[in-house]
Amino acid sequence: MKLGVFAVLLGQKNLKEALGYLSDLGVQAVEIGTGGYPGNAHANAAELIANPEQLGIFRQTIADSGLTLSGLSCHGNPIHPQAHIAEAFHRDIENTILLAEALGLDRIIAFSGCPGDSPSSQWPNWVTCPWPNDYLKVLDYQWHEVLIPYWRRMAAFAREHGVRRIALEMHPGFCVYNPETLLRLRDAVGDVIGANFDPSHLFWQGIDPVAAIRKLGSAIYFFHAKDCSLDPLNIGVNGVLDTKPYHDEINRSWIFRTVGYGHGGDVWRDIISALRLVGYDDVISIEHEDSLISPGEGLTKAIEFLRQCLFFSERGDIWWA
């Protein structure tokens, strides 16, 4: 395994500075944002694929840092019901695929997206219950008329350009938010679709990450190391569905934490062991979104914590058997 970082938390630094900072911390791999919600501070995909000289500088800057480029991320909503919003996110994904092709990278990271409840909708509509029956009609429209057709087209485009893995982050608010919905889309579209496994979004839904890893198996294409802290007092009163702002930490049912501050070493060691058990010996990419700690300190603590949990060498033979 390799210890990596999703570099968007260093957006105030230029690419060379950010990579140098991560290299000095002992990080081995870097995930770079190319659009969508995280932005493209370190890689404007459209500009890079249009300018061979800039692309060469970009490639050389990464090579000089000694870090492995683990993935290009363009988390957005390409099936947003407002066409101009959907088109902007779609262009980010398309350009990210083309940039990955130019860099010889076969993996990108994204969201599935969420449409509205009909062709005339203005805003996404995330369905969380089967009754009244109207909601099932919404789901049928979303999946069969929007989600599956879109990702079939994008899967074909990705294959044409050498991208074999689109790692969709299972994120509430979008159509793919748990292993069941990820596998449903994968079954409909093909194995270009896989999971970006981020335990933080699963913890608060009541999902056991180890069980989810065992279920997804080889469909796990990437991994975000981010934790989540559950507040038993607030959950006891209001449950886990929570629309309060992220900065209202004391009143929320859950908040994002840097790894180790939501769940301890035993939980994370079990997660890492489960990943190896199903064959994922790839990058563990730290994503910092902890509102109680600065990005610098949160990243440093996450690196220190994960060094004790990750397996950095091959497993080798079972010499005693």
N, C-alpha and C positions, 0 to 999 in steps of 0.2 A: 504494500500500500504506500501511497505518497500523501504527505500532508500539504494541503493546498489552501488557498484563500480566494474568495470572491472579491475582486479588487475594487468594487464600486464604493466601498467605505473609504477609499483613498482618492476619491474624485477630485479633491483639492490639490493633489499632486499630479505632475505630468507623468506620462507612462514610465520614463526612465527613472524618475524619482520613486515612484510607487514600487516598481520592480526591485530597485535597490533596497528600499526599506524592507520589503518582504524577504529578500535574500539575506539581509543582515539578521533577520529574526529566525533564520534557519528553515524557512518554508521551501518546499520542493516544487510546487506547482501553482499556477495562477489561472483563475477563471476570469474572463474579461467581458464586461457588459458592452453590447453592441446596439442597444436601443431598448424600446419599450419603457416600462416604468423605471428601471434602474438607470436609464440614460446611457450615453455613449462617450463619457468623458475621456476614455482611453482608446477608443476605437470607433471612428465613424465609418461604418462598413461601406456605405455608398461612396464616400470619398476614397477609401482605400482601394476598392476594386476598380475605380475609374482612373487611378493614378499609380502606375507601376513603380514610380520612384518612391512615393510615400509608402506603398506596400512593402517595398524592399527595406526601407528604414524601420518600419514596424516589425518586420520579421527579424531583422538583425538586432534590434533593441531587446527583443525577447531572448534571442540566442545569447547575446552578451551577458544577460542577467544570470544565466545558468538555470533558469526556471523552465519547467515544462508547461506548455500551454495546454491546459486540461479541457477547456471548452469555451465556447462563445455563447453568451446569454442574452436573450432578447425577450424577456418576460413581458407580455402585453395581452391585449384582447383583440385578436384579429377577426373575431366574429361579433364584435360590438354591433348593436342594432343601428347605430348611426353610421352611415356608410363612410363618411370622411374620417371618422375615428378608426373604424375597422381597417380602412385602406392604409392609414399611416402605420398601424401595428403590423399589417400584412407586409408592407414594404420592408419593415425592419427584419422580419423573419426571412423574407426572400433574399435580401442583401446579406444577411448573416450566413445563410446557406452558401451564397456565392463566395463570400469571404472565406468560409471554412474550406471550400473547394480550392481556392487560391493558396491557402496555407497548408493543404494536405491534411486537414483535420476532418474526421468523420463524425463528429458529435456536436450538436448544439443543444441548448437548454431553453425551454419556453413554458408558457402556460397554455392550457387547452382553449381558454376563452369561455365566454358565456354570452349567448344571444339574448334577445328579449323574448316576449311570449308570443309574438306574431310578427309578420313582415312590417307592420306599421308601428312597432314599438320604438321608443326613444332611449330606453335604459335597460341594462341587463336585468334578468330575472332569474335568481338562483332558487331553484325549487328544493325544499327540504322535507316535504311531507306528501303523502299520496291522496289526501282528502281535504276539502271537497275534490271531486273528480276532475275539476278544471285543471288542477295541477298536473295530472297525468297527461292531459291533452297538451299542456305546455311542454312537458318533457318529450312527448312524442314529436312535436314540431321541432324542438331544439336539436334533438339527436338525429332524426332522420332527414330533416330538410336543411339543416345548417351545419351542425358539428361534424358528422360523418362525411358528408360531401366535401367540406372544406379540407379536412385532414387527409382525405384520399388524394385530393389534388396536390397538397403540399408534400405528402409522402412520395408521390410520383416525381415531383420536382426535385426533392432531396436525392432520390436514387439517381436521377439523371446527372446530378452534380457531385456524386461521390459521398454524400452524407448518408450513412447507414443507420444513424441513431439520433432520433429526436427525443430528448429526455424531457417529458412533461412533468412539471412539478404538481403534485397532488395538493391543491390549495382550495379551501372552502371559498365560495363565491364564484367558482368556475365549474364547468360541467365535470371535469375530472378532479376529484377531491379526495379519493380514497382508493385502495387497491381494486375494489370491485368496478368502479367507473373507469379506472385506467385500463384494466384488462378487457372491459367491454369495448372500449374504443380500439384497443390493440387488435382484438378479434375481428373487428369490422374493417380495419384499415390495413393491418399487416404489421410485421415485426420491426418496421422502421420506428414505430411508436414504442416507447418504453417509459420508465419512470425516472424522474429526478426525485430521489427519496430524501425528504426533509422531515425528520421526526417531529419538529416543533409543531407542524400543522396536524400531525396525527395524535400527539399526546392529548390535546384539549378536546379532540373528538371522542376520546375514550378508546382509541386504537392502541394495541400493544405493538410497538415497532418490531419486536422480534417475530411475532406471529405474522405481521405484514411482510417482513422480509422473506420469511419462509414461503409465504403464499406467492409473492412476486417472482422470486428466484432469478432466473436469467433475464427477466424483463427489467431489472434494475440497471439503468444505463449511467447514472451519476448519483452523487450523494452530497447533500448539504449538511454540514455540521452546525446545527442550531438547536437550542434547547427552549423549553417552555415551562414556566412555573404556574401551577394551578393553585388558586386561592380557595381552600375548602370552605371558609366562611361565606364568601360571596357566591360560590357555587351552590352551597347549601340553601341559599335564599333564592338565587336567580337562575341556576343552571349554567351551562357552558356557552350558550348562544349570547354573544355580547357585542353590542354596537357602540359602546362608550369609546371615546378617543383613546389612543394608545398612551397618551401622556397622563391619563387619569388612572395611574397604576393602582392606587390604593382601593379603588372602587371596582376594578375590573375582576372578572372571574379568572382570567389568565393573562399572562404577559410573556413576551419573548424574552429569553435570557441567553447569555453566553453559555456555552457548554459547561456543565458541572454545577451551574447555579439553579437549574431546574430539577435535574436528576443527577444522582451521584455516580461515582466510578463504577459501581457494580452494574448499573443500568447501561452505561455507555460501553463497558467491556462486553456485556452480553450482546449489544447491538453490533459492535465490531466483529465479534466472534460469529454472529449469525450471517453477517455479510460474507466472511470468508467461507462459511459453511455452504453458501449457495453459489460460490464462485466469483464474488465481487472482490477482486484484489486491486482495485483501482484507486483513484484520487478521492480523498475525504476533504471536501472544500468548505472551509469555515465561512459562514455567512453571519456577520455581526448585525443584530438588530435589537440589542439590549438597551432599553431606555434608562436603565439605572446606572449605567457605567459608560465611560467615554469609549469611543471606538478604539483608541490606542491601547488603553488598559484592558478592555474587553478582549481584543485580539490577542494580546500578550498572554492573558490568563487562559484563553482557549487553546493556544499553541502549547503552553506548558501542560495543560490538562490532557490533551489528546496525545501528546508524546508518550504518556503512560498507558494509553489504551490501544494505540494502533500497533499493527504488526508490520514492521518495516523490511523484513527479510522473507524469502520464500519459506514455506512450511517444511520442506525437506521430506526425507523418507521417515516412515515410522520405524525407527531403528531397533526398537525393542520387540517388535512383533515378527 
